[in-house]
Amino acid sequence: MRSFSDDTGRVWQADVIEASYGSMSMLFSRLGSFDVYQSPLAAGNRLSAEHEIAAFSEMELRTRLGEAELWPGSVG
């Protein structure tokens, strides 16, 4: 799990989730809210996905958050 701040200073956490058919995704959740977004990862397993997230710069995390889709049922 990684924590980072968006361009407005709000704190987010990025974590790995196993999605359908064995694919991996990154979940973004904003601290103090119910905002949750998801973004696909290229990794084929959880360990690789965790390494992929660890290697992202904060700028890359912000970019991926901006491109992420709202998690079904999330407030957004």
Backbone as CSV, one residue per row, in Angstrom:
resi,resn,N_x,N_y,N_z,CA_x,CA_y,CA_z,C_x,C_y,C_z
1,MET,0.840,-1.170,0.000,0.000,0.000,0.000,0.889,1.238,0.000
2,ARG,0.454,2.228,-0.761,1.174,3.498,-0.835,0.239,4.631,-0.471
3,SER,0.762,5.605,0.218,0.024,6.835,0.501,0.663,7.961,-0.298
4,PHE,-0.180,8.869,-0.790,0.315,10.023,-1.539,-0.731,11.124,-1.493
5,SER,-0.331,12.325,-1.839,-1.242,13.474,-1.866,-1.546,13.848,-3.306
6,ASP,-2.806,14.232,-3.544,-3.159,14.705,-4.883,-2.741,16.166,-5.025
7,ASP,-3.083,16.765,-6.151,-2.664,18.143,-6.426,-3.281,19.166,-5.480
8,THR,-4.353,18.792,-4.778,-4.995,19.714,-3.842,-4.628,19.418,-2.390
9,GLY,-3.736,18.447,-2.175,-3.277,18.128,-0.828,-4.067,17.048,-0.112
10,ARG,-5.094,16.496,-0.771,-5.854,15.413,-0.142,-5.015,14.134,-0.172
11,VAL,-5.102,13.348,0.896,-4.293,12.138,1.019,-5.075,10.931,0.516
12,TRP,-4.401,10.152,-0.332,-4.974,8.943,-0.912,-4.092,7.749,-0.570
13,GLN,-4.698,6.569,-0.622,-3.947,5.332,-0.502,-4.185,4.513,-1.763
14,ALA,-3.132,3.893,-2.250,-3.213,3.006,-3.408,-2.867,1.607,-2.935
15,ASP,-3.718,0.642,-3.275,-3.501,-0.733,-2.862,-3.886,-1.675,-3.995
16,VAL,-3.472,-2.916,-3.877,-3.716,-3.939,-4.890,-4.979,-4.714,-4.548
17,ILE,-5.740,-5.046,-5.590,-6.888,-5.928,-5.442,-6.887,-6.902,-6.617
18,GLU,-7.244,-8.145,-6.330,-7.378,-9.128,-7.402,-8.743,-8.923,-8.035
19,ALA,-8.741,-8.670,-9.327,-9.981,-8.421,-10.055,-10.452,-9.720,-10.723
20,SER,-11.409,-9.618,-11.589,-11.964,-10.803,-12.231,-10.963,-11.475,-13.170
21,TYR,-11.113,-12.770,-13.293,-10.303,-13.601,-14.190,-8.806,-13.494,-13.895
22,GLY,-8.446,-13.277,-12.641,-7.048,-13.256,-12.240,-6.302,-11.975,-12.553
23,SER,-6.980,-10.985,-13.088,-6.297,-9.723,-13.376,-6.115,-8.933,-12.079
24,MET,-5.192,-8.018,-12.099,-4.880,-7.209,-10.922,-5.272,-5.758,-11.187
25,SER,-5.756,-5.100,-10.154,-6.109,-3.685,-10.248,-5.560,-2.941,-9.033
26,MET,-5.482,-1.636,-9.187,-5.071,-0.771,-8.092,-6.315,-0.017,-7.636
27,LEU,-6.564,-0.039,-6.323,-7.661,0.736,-5.749,-7.102,1.987,-5.113
28,PHE,-7.756,3.098,-5.368,-7.412,4.372,-4.746,-8.524,4.722,-3.774
29,SER,-8.182,4.981,-2.541,-9.185,5.425,-1.569,-8.681,6.696,-0.895
30,ARG,-9.587,7.682,-0.792,-9.215,8.956,-0.185,-9.494,8.886,1.301
31,LEU,-8.500,9.255,2.096,-8.653,9.221,3.548,-9.748,10.182,3.995
32,GLY,-10.584,9.718,4.903,-11.651,10.544,5.440,-12.868,10.651,4.550
33,SER,-12.957,9.797,3.534,-14.108,9.851,2.631,-14.452,8.440,2.166
34,PHE,-15.481,8.361,1.358,-15.863,7.086,0.754,-15.492,7.051,-0.725
35,ASP,-14.622,7.950,-1.162,-14.183,7.989,-2.555,-13.264,6.806,-2.843
36,VAL,-13.652,5.965,-3.807,-12.837,4.820,-4.193,-12.840,4.727,-5.717
37,TYR,-11.648,4.574,-6.284,-11.475,4.455,-7.729,-10.587,3.255,-8.015
38,GLN,-10.688,2.725,-9.227,-9.856,1.591,-9.602,-9.157,1.839,-10.928
39,SER,-7.985,1.220,-11.053,-7.180,1.328,-12.262,-6.518,-0.032,-12.507
40,PRO,-6.555,-0.541,-13.742,-5.948,-1.840,-14.005,-4.422,-1.784,-13.908
41,LEU,-3.838,-2.920,-13.564,-2.383,-3.061,-13.516,-1.953,-4.115,-14.522
42,ALA,-0.729,-4.009,-15.010,-0.205,-4.968,-15.974,0.255,-6.261,-15.315
43,ALA,0.488,-6.225,-14.023,1.037,-7.369,-13.291,0.105,-8.575,-13.365
44,GLY,0.705,-9.765,-13.364,-0.057,-11.001,-13.450,-0.329,-11.664,-12.113
45,ASN,0.264,-11.133,-11.035,0.008,-11.698,-9.712,0.163,-10.599,-8.659
46,ARG,-0.254,-10.916,-7.434,-0.277,-9.909,-6.369,1.120,-9.355,-6.062
47,LEU,2.107,-10.217,-5.969,3.456,-9.752,-5.641,3.983,-8.797,-6.707
48,SER,3.807,-9.156,-7.966,4.244,-8.274,-9.053,3.482,-6.946,-9.020
49,ALA,2.188,-7.010,-8.706,1.379,-5.791,-8.626,1.870,-4.886,-7.497
50,GLU,2.205,-5.472,-6.352,2.722,-4.677,-5.246,4.048,-4.020,-5.604
51,HIS,4.902,-4.735,-6.337,6.165,-4.156,-6.794,5.916,-3.040,-7.804
52,GLU,4.911,-3.238,-8.668,4.579,-2.215,-9.662,4.151,-0.918,-8.971
53,ILE,3.276,-1.020,-7.975,2.830,0.165,-7.242,3.990,0.821,-6.498
54,ALA,4.844,0.015,-5.896,5.991,0.554,-5.152,6.924,1.346,-6.063
55,ALA,7.002,0.961,-7.332,7.911,1.619,-8.272,7.335,2.913,-8.861
56,PHE,6.025,3.125,-8.748,5.416,4.334,-9.300,5.887,5.567,-8.542
57,SER,6.163,6.619,-9.272,6.440,7.916,-8.637,5.104,8.501,-8.176
58,GLU,5.177,9.524,-7.322,3.935,10.173,-6.899,3.225,10.808,-8.089
59,MET,3.966,11.317,-9.044,3.358,11.898,-10.245,2.592,10.820,-11.025
60,GLU,3.174,9.626,-11.140,2.499,8.529,-11.837,1.233,8.118,-11.084
61,LEU,1.303,8.067,-9.750,0.110,7.736,-8.966,-0.982,8.778,-9.183
62,ARG,-0.625,10.056,-9.206,-1.612,11.118,-9.450,-2.229,10.979,-10.843
63,THR,-1.389,10.689,-11.828,-1.875,10.514,-13.198,-2.850,9.351,-13.280
64,ARG,-2.474,8.225,-12.675,-3.339,7.039,-12.708,-4.638,7.284,-11.942
65,LEU,-4.571,8.043,-10.849,-5.789,8.391,-10.121,-6.707,9.215,-11.021
66,GLY,-6.137,10.155,-11.750,-6.929,10.987,-12.657,-7.598,10.198,-13.775
67,GLU,-7.009,9.075,-14.149,-7.550,8.227,-15.218,-8.404,7.076,-14.679
68,ALA,-8.426,6.891,-13.366,-9.122,5.741,-12.765,-10.636,5.889,-12.873
69,GLU,-11.298,4.737,-12.838,-12.750,4.700,-12.894,-13.323,4.598,-11.488
70,LEU,-14.463,5.204,-11.292,-15.148,5.149,-10.016,-15.509,3.703,-9.692
71,TRP,-15.204,3.277,-8.469,-15.533,1.927,-8.014,-17.054,1.840,-7.887
72,PRO,-17.674,0.766,-8.401,-19.143,0.652,-8.323,-19.645,0.803,-6.888
73,GLY,-20.609,1.655,-6.687,-21.194,1.895,-5.377,-20.481,2.970,-4.562
74,SER,-19.383,3.506,-5.100,-18.642,4.549,-4.400,-19.342,5.884,-4.575
75,VAL,-19.114,6.767,-3.623,-19.723,8.087,-3.660,-19.122,8.937,-4.766
76,GLY,-17.764,8.945,-4.830,-17.068,9.715,-5.859,-17.219,11.149,-5.670
